[in-house]
Amino acid sequence: MSKNKGARIVITLECPCRNLINTNKRKKGIFRYTSAKNRKNTPGRIELRKFCPICNKHKNFKEIK
């Protein structure tokens, strides 16, 4: 028998600056973080404050599907 997956899932966090890639003077591309969250405690999408090397500042990274 296989184990139950449980309540924790892996999520991907993406910077909102992904639309402004052409105007950035630093790296090209989209920067993403991965994290885990508990499905039962936080059923909605979460935002975490992380550092974006493209923007060179801290921003709120939003969960993507």
Contacts in CASP RR format, 6 or more apart in sequence:
PFRMAT RR
TARGET T0000
AUTHOR 0000-0000-0000
METHOD contacts of the structure
MODEL  1
MSKNKGARIVITLECPCRNLINTNKRKKGIFRYTSAKNRKNTPGRIELRK
FCPICNKHKNFKEIK
6 39 0 8 1.000
7 38 0 8 1.000
7 39 0 8 1.000
7 40 0 8 1.000
7 41 0 8 1.000
8 36 0 8 1.000
8 37 0 8 1.000
8 38 0 8 1.000
8 39 0 8 1.000
9 36 0 8 1.000
9 37 0 8 1.000
9 39 0 8 1.000
10 34 0 8 1.000
10 35 0 8 1.000
10 36 0 8 1.000
11 34 0 8 1.000
11 35 0 8 1.000
11 36 0 8 1.000
11 37 0 8 1.000
11 46 0 8 1.000
11 63 0 8 1.000
12 32 0 8 1.000
12 33 0 8 1.000
12 34 0 8 1.000
12 63 0 8 1.000
12 64 0 8 1.000
13 32 0 8 1.000
13 33 0 8 1.000
13 34 0 8 1.000
13 35 0 8 1.000
13 48 0 8 1.000
13 50 0 8 1.000
13 61 0 8 1.000
13 62 0 8 1.000
13 63 0 8 1.000
13 64 0 8 1.000
14 30 0 8 1.000
14 31 0 8 1.000
14 32 0 8 1.000
14 61 0 8 1.000
14 62 0 8 1.000
14 64 0 8 1.000
15 30 0 8 1.000
15 31 0 8 1.000
15 32 0 8 1.000
15 50 0 8 1.000
15 52 0 8 1.000
15 54 0 8 1.000
15 55 0 8 1.000
15 59 0 8 1.000
15 61 0 8 1.000
16 59 0 8 1.000
16 60 0 8 1.000
16 61 0 8 1.000
16 62 0 8 1.000
17 24 0 8 1.000
17 52 0 8 1.000
17 54 0 8 1.000
17 55 0 8 1.000
17 59 0 8 1.000
18 29 0 8 1.000
18 30 0 8 1.000
21 28 0 8 1.000
21 29 0 8 1.000
21 30 0 8 1.000
21 54 0 8 1.000
24 54 0 8 1.000
24 55 0 8 1.000
26 53 0 8 1.000
26 54 0 8 1.000
26 55 0 8 1.000
26 56 0 8 1.000
27 53 0 8 1.000
27 54 0 8 1.000
29 54 0 8 1.000
31 52 0 8 1.000
31 53 0 8 1.000
31 54 0 8 1.000
32 64 0 8 1.000
33 48 0 8 1.000
33 50 0 8 1.000
33 61 0 8 1.000
35 48 0 8 1.000
37 46 0 8 1.000
37 63 0 8 1.000
45 62 0 8 1.000
45 63 0 8 1.000
46 62 0 8 1.000
46 63 0 8 1.000
47 60 0 8 1.000
47 61 0 8 1.000
47 62 0 8 1.000
47 63 0 8 1.000
48 60 0 8 1.000
48 61 0 8 1.000
49 58 0 8 1.000
49 59 0 8 1.000
49 60 0 8 1.000
49 61 0 8 1.000
50 58 0 8 1.000
50 59 0 8 1.000
50 61 0 8 1.000
51 57 0 8 1.000
51 58 0 8 1.000
52 58 0 8 1.000
52 59 0 8 1.000
52 61 0 8 1.000
END
